[in-house]
Amino acid sequence: MTAHAIEEMDDAVVRRWCRVCAESLGEVRTEIDALNVFPVPDGDTGTNLHLTMLSAVEALDALPEDAGTEKTWQALAHGTLLGARGNSGVIVSQAFRGLAEVLKRGRGRADDLRRALEHAAETARVAVMRPVEGTVLSVLDAAAAAARRTTGGLADVATRAAEAARRALERTPEQLEVLARNGVVDAGGAGLTVILESLAAVITDSYVQRHHVPAPRGRTEVTGYATGHAHAAAGHGVLEYEVMYLLDADDAAVATLRAELDRLGESLVITGGDGLWNVHVHLADAGAAIEAGIAAGRPHRIRVTYLGPADTPATPAAAEQGQAPAQGRGVVAVAAGAGIARLFERSGAVVVRREPGSSPPLSQVLEAIRRAGAEVAVLPNDGGVASVASAAAQVAREEGIAVSVIPTRATVQGVAALAVHDPLRRFDDDVVAMTDAAGHTRHGHVWVANREAVTSAGVCRPGDVLGVVDGDVALIGSDLAETAVAVADRMLSGSSELVTLVSGTGDGERLAETVRAHLAATRPDIDVTVYEGGQGGYPLLIGVE
């Protein structure tokens, strides 16, 4: 060991290690990409690990210099969780979480690093639904075992762990047949070896000119899944998509999600904890993975990557059915009532029906996008539908369709957006115009409370009439007509020009007529348009432009 070896991993050492990892992975990114044949030969493992570590650097740069060791480790773990890319990136992020859970509480000495590497290996392996030997997991296990056996100081532990990782990396083709067949070592293991060698270099205050990444040897074919791999036995078929997303959910929901995604696909890794998770899976139906996430909690930062060959048709679903991909410009609108659906259809939109208070299946939204055209604007028309629409759009983009989700949170905003849709405009300009029209439309409605609750207007009880303006309960009344008129008055301003009324089932038509007559008497300067929506649950929807 050098005379300048470090004996404790304080926050400054952690920051330096993180930056060195990002720099080193950036230097050898393309060499690691060239090794990538498992679990799929998509040639991006080095890039993914580099991006994962850059996310960690960004998280640490946002911390004050005097934040302390505990917050530094927490930021490092959180940064890798948020920025994890690909199968190996997600696993490595979980390894960093395991390191952080131990090292944030200790002084970062030799014994702490031994325990941390062991915990990191265990934590990473648990995150993988079906661990495979000859991968990054095997390399991490070897490093942890070497650390456990090593006596001496921090530099000795870090150095022996890195050396063991390098030896384990060289053995990966002996453990995983697909690596041997392609003449490569495991790409994820190569990335982890760079990370551990970077740690040893920082602790020993030494300089690595360039990390060695074994080049492919005698490759005769490039193929992914190992012969007899579990997906074939499970009948999953061709796994065309990589789906990743962050997920806000509790532990019980994630356990259910894990079982469901394991049934649907392969290469399942779920990392994280404390309510925030990173989900990664390969499967044939990207939509099913996202729908499972929606059932478990709130998925966000959804990424879908098509893993098939480059010459696969742009829209696989249509090609399988012998259909040509749709062309031209189109709009998809989600509707909660028969009358609303007819209104959207008359305006040329492809309509997806849903029941009030529910979201449509992602598969239905995706199919509507495929039918709508090559450039598609999607109108979710409800805050709860937005995540489904965004997920469907992400899948469609991977199929070559240009899709934009207009942020319409209510039916009346969708009506306003569709009114300015112009298929002869540039797509981007059309999206801006529709978004602007929706954003300048205030939305409100009335409905009858079915339970006691605390609202922004006070406590409501069953039978009370609630007047909602822009998503918040603005007033509580006892009469539907009086409350509807009060909501309309509250939404109006001196610059208001157009009011849209959409009647629902039951008293909807009577309420619409009452509000229309009131506005005709009190605001004759305003144009009022009434539509029969037929939606249940909300007797009257009100829009003001």
N, C-alpha and C positions, 0 to 999 in steps of 0.2 A: 504494500500500500504506500501511497505517496505521503510525504511529510505534511501535506496540507489537507489530508483527508478530514472530512466532516464527521463529527460524532453525534450530532442531533439534526433531525429534519425539521427545522423551524419553518415559518411561513415564507421566508425569503428563499429557502432551498426548494420548497414546493413550487413556488412561482417559477424559479429558474428551470426546474425539471420540466414543468409543463411547456415552457417556451422552447426548450431544447427538443422535446418530443415532437412538437409541431414542426420545427425547422427540419429535424432529421427525417421525419416522415415525408415532408415536402420534397426533400432531396431524392428519396428513393421510391417515391410514389409510383412512378411508371413501372419500375422493376417489380414491385409487389403486385401491381395490376396484372402483369404478364403471367404471374403464377396462379391466378384465380381460376380454378376449375371446379371448386366445390364450395357450397352445395350446387351452384349453377355457374357456368363459365361466362359471367357477365363482365369480367375484366375491370372491376372497380374497387376491389378491396383496399388497395393502397390509397386511392382517392378518398374513399369513405373514412378510413382511419385518420387521414390528414385533416379532413373537415371536422371530424369528431374532436380532435385535439385543438383545432382552431377555435371551436366553440368554447372549449375550456379556457383557452387563453383570453378570449373576450370576456368571459365571466369573471376571471381573476383581475383583468384590467379595470373592471368596473368597481372593484373593491378598493377602499382606502388602503394605503401602504401599511397603516398601523392596525389593520382589522384583526390581527391575531391568528394563531394557528388553527383554532377550531373553525372560525368563519372561512378561512382560506380553504381548508379541506372540504367544507360544505359547498363552497362555491365551485370548486373543481369538480366534485361529484355531480352537482346540479348542472353545470355547464356541459359535461359529457353526456348526461341524460338527455338534455334538451337537443343537443346537436348530433347525437348518435346517428350514423348512417350505415345501412347495410347490416347483414348478419354479424360480421365480426365487430363492427363499430358498437352495436348494441351490447354484445358480450363484454367487450372491453370497458364500456361505460359501467357495467355492473361490477366489474373487477375494481374499478376506481371507487365505486360506492363501498365495496367491501374494505378497501384500504382506508377510506375516509372514516368508516365507522370505528376503526381501531385507533388510527393515528391522530384523529382529532382530539382524543382524550389523553394520550400519552405524551411523552417528551420527544418522541421520534428517534429513540435510541435503537440499538441492535435488537433487543428483545421485542420491542414494539414492532419493528419491521418484520421479524419472524412471524409473530402472531398475525400481523396485517396481511402478509402474503398468503398465509394459510387460510385466513378468513376470506380473502378475495377469491381464492380458488374455489372454495366451497360455495360462496355466494354466486359466482358466475355459473358454476355447474348446475345449481338449483334453478337458475333462470331459464335454462335450456330444457325444453320439454322432453326431447329425446337425444341425449348427449351422444356424440360420435367421437371415437378415439382417432388420433392422428390429426387433430384440429387445434385451434387456439386453446381449447380446454386442456389438452394433454401437455402443451408447452407450459401453461400456467401451473398445472399440477407439479411438473418437474421442477420449476423454479421454487415453488413453495416447499417442496420436499428438501431441496438442497439448502434452502434458508434454515429450515428446521434443524438440519444436521450440522450446520456451521457454527463453530465457536468463534469468539473474537468480537471485534467491534462492528460498527455500522457498515464501514467500507467492506469488510470481509463478507458480511451477509449479502449486501447488494451485488458484489462482484460474483460470488458463487451462484447466486440466483440467476444472474444474466448468463453466466457460462453454462449452467444447466439448461436454461431455455434454448441456447444455441444448439446444444447437443440433442435436445428433444426435438427441435425443429428438423434437424437432419434425419431423425428417425421417423418422421411422420409418413413418408412413403411406405414404410414397412407396416404401418398400422392401418392405412387407408388405401385400398386398391386403386381407386380412381386417380390418386396422386402418382402412384407408381406407373400406371398406364400412360400418364401424360408427362412423366419425367420431371415432376415439380415437387417442391415441398409445399406445405400448407401456407396459403397467403396470409390468413389471419394470424397464424403462428409467427410468420416472418415479421409482421407488424408489431406484435407483442414483444418479440425479441428486441426490436429497435427501441421500444419503450423502456424495457428493462436495462438494456445496455446504456441508454441515455441516463437512467437513474444512477447506475454505477459510475458513469463518467462525471456526473455532477457531484456525487458524494466523494469521489476520489480526486476531484479537481483535476481531471485529465481531459484530454481533447481527442475526440474521434473524428478523423478527417472525413470519413464517409462510411456508413454502416454497410456491411457486406450482405447482399441479398443473393442467395444462390440462383443462378440462371437456369431456365428450363433445359433439360438434357434429353436429347433423342426423342422429342415428342413426335408421335406418329398420328395422333388424333387429338382433337379438343372436344371433350365431352364432360358433362357434369355429373349427374347423379350416379353413385356407385351401383354396380350390378347388385340387384337384390335389395336395393335401398327400400326403406319402410314405406315410401309413398306408393310404390307399385303394389306391394302386398295389401296396402290399405285401400286400393282401388281409387286413389285420388286422380289418376289420369295425368295428363300433361299439365304441369304447374306453370302457367303462363305469366303470372303476375307476382311481383313483390309488393306487399302492402305494408306500410309503416304509418303509425300515428302516435301522437301523445294522447294519453287518456286520463281524464279526471274520474276516478272511481274508487270505491272502498275495496278492501281485501276480499270480501265475500263475492262481490261482483266479478273481480278479476279471476278468482278461482273458477267460476262458471265460464267466463270467457276463455280461459286457458283450455278447458275441456272441449268447448265448442270449436275453437280454432284448430285444436289438435285433430278433431274429427274431419275438418275441412281441408287441411293442408299439411305442409311440412316446414322444416327449418323454423319452427316456432320458438321465439325468444321473447319473454316479457320481463322487463327489468324495471327497477324503481321501487317505490313504496311511499308511505305517508300520503296517499291520495293522488300521487302523480306517477304515471307509468309510461314506458316506451314499449310499443307493441310492434313486432316484426314477424311476418309469416309469408311463405310462398304458397300459392294456391291457384286453382283454375278460375275461380269466381271471385274477383276483387270486391264486387259489391257485397257478397255475403260476409266477407271479413269486416267491412265497414259497418254493415248492419248489426253484426254481433257487437261491435264496439259501441254503437249507439244504444243497444239494449243494456250494455254494462254501465255506461256513464256518458261522459261528454268527450268524444274524440275530436282532436284538433291537430293542426299541422299535418294533415293527411297527405301522404305521398304514395302514388301508385306508379310502379315501373313495369313496363311490358318486358318480359324475359324471353320472348320467342325470337325466332330468326328474323333478320332484317327484311326479308322479302315476304313476310306474312301480310295479308291484306290489312288495310288500315282499320277496317271495322270487322273483326273476326266473327261476331255474331251474325251479321248480315251475310257474310261470305259463306258461312256454314249452311245458311238457309237458301243459298243460291240467289241472293238479292244483291243488286248493285248498291254501293254506298250512297246515301242520300246526298243531294247536291243543293246549292243555293243557300239562302238565308231563312231562318225559322225562329219561332218563339215557342217555348214550352211554358205553360201556365198551370199551376196547381189550383184546383177549385174545390170548395167545400160544399157546394150546392148545385142542383141541376140547372137552375137559372143562370148562375154565375158561369157554369161550364158552357152553356149555350152562348152566353155573351162573349166569352173568350174565343170560342170556336168560330163565331160569326166574324170575329176580327182576324181570323187566320191562324190562331195559335193551336198547337197540339196540346190537348188538355189531359192532365192527370187528376183523377178524382180522388178525394179523401173524405173521410168522415170528420165532422167537427171535433176538435180536441185531439186528433190523431195525426200521424204523419204517414204519407204513402210509402210503400216499400221502395227501397233504393232501386231495385231491379225495374220497377215501373217507370221511375223517373229517367233511368238510363236508357231504357228502350224508347221512351218518348224523344229524348235527345237524338238518338240515332235516326229516328224517323223524320225529325224536324229539318235537318239539313247539314251542310258542312260548316256553317257558322250559326251558332245558336245562342240566343239569350234566354235565360231561365228565370221565371218569376215565381219564387216560392210562396209569396203572399201570406206568410205567417212566420213569426220568429222561430217557432219550433220546427219548421220544415227546412229552414235555411241550411242546417248541417247535413241533412240528407241530400239536398240539392247540390251543395258544394262537393260532397263525396262523389255523387254521380258525375258531376262535371269533371272531376279529377280523373276518373276512369275513362270518360269519353275523350279527354285530351290525349291520353295515352294511345287512343285508337286513331288519332289524327284529326279529331273534330275540334274546331275553335269554339270554346264555350265561355260565356260570361254569366255569372249569377248576379242578377240585379237585386239590390238589397231592399226588396219589397216586404214589409212586415205586416201588411194588411191587404185585403182584397181591393180596397179602393185605391191603394198605391199601385197595384198591378193594373187596374183599369186605366189609371193615368199614364203609366209607362207604356202600355200597349197603344194608347191613343196617339202617341208621338212616334211609334215605330215606323221606320221608313226603310224597306229592303233595298232601295236604290242608293242609300247613303253608304259610305265606308262603314264597315262593321264597328270599328272602334268609335267612330263618331255617333253611330246609332246607339251604342251602349252608353255613351256619355249623355246623350239626349234623354234616353229612357231613365237613367239613374237620376238625372236632374229633375225630371218630371215627378218621379216617385218621391224624391227628397223634399219637394215643395208641396207635397200633399199631406196635410194633417189627417189623422185617422181617429175615429172614435166609434163607439157602439154602446148599446144598452143591453143588459141582460138581468135575469132574476137570480139572486143568490140562492143556493141550495144548502148552505151551511153557515154557521157563524164563523167569522174571520176578522182579523185586524187588517184594515186597509189604510191607504194613505189619506183617506177621507174620514177615517174613524172606524168603529166596530160595526160590521153589518151582521144581520141575522137572516135566517131562512125567510124568503118571501120579499126581502128588500129589493128595490130596483137599483142597480149600479150603473152609473154613467162613467164610461171609460174614455179618456182622452189621451192619445199618443201612448197607450200602454199602461197608464196609471189610472186608478179609480179616482175620479175628480169629484164626484158627489154621490150621495146616497139618497134615494127618494122612495116614495110609496106608490107612485103612479107612473106607468110606463110612458104615457104620452107626455106628461109634464116633464119627466126626466129627459126624454128624447129631445124636446124643445130646448131645455136648459143646456144639454150637451152641445147642440148645434150653435146656440148663442155663444157659448163659451169658446168654441173653436173659431168663430168668425173674428176677423180684424178688418180694419179699414181698407186693406189691400186685397181682401178676398174677392175672387171673381166667379168661381164655379163651385157649386155644392153637388156632390153625388150621393144619392140615397139608394141603398140596396136593401130591399125588403126580404125578411126571412119568413119562415113558416108561422102559422098562428096569426098573431096580431100584426104581422109585419106590414101588410099593405095599408092598414088603417094608420099605423104609426107614420109611415112614409108620407101619406096624404096630409096628416096633421102637421108634420114638420114643413112640408112644401107650402101649405097654406099660410103657416106662420111666417115663413121667410118671404112669401109674396107680399104679405102685408107690412112687414117690418124692414125688409131689405130688397126692395124691387130692383135694385141695381145688380143683383146677383142672379146668375143663371142657375137653375136647379134641374138636374137630370135624375130621373127615377128609374131603377132597374128592378125587375123581379128576380131575386137571387135564389130563393128557395132553400137557404141554409138553415140548419137546425141550431138551436142553442142561442143564437143572437138574432132577436126579432128585427133589429135595424142596424145597418152599418152606415156610417157617415164619413164622407171625405170632403175636405175643403182645400181647394187649390187657390 
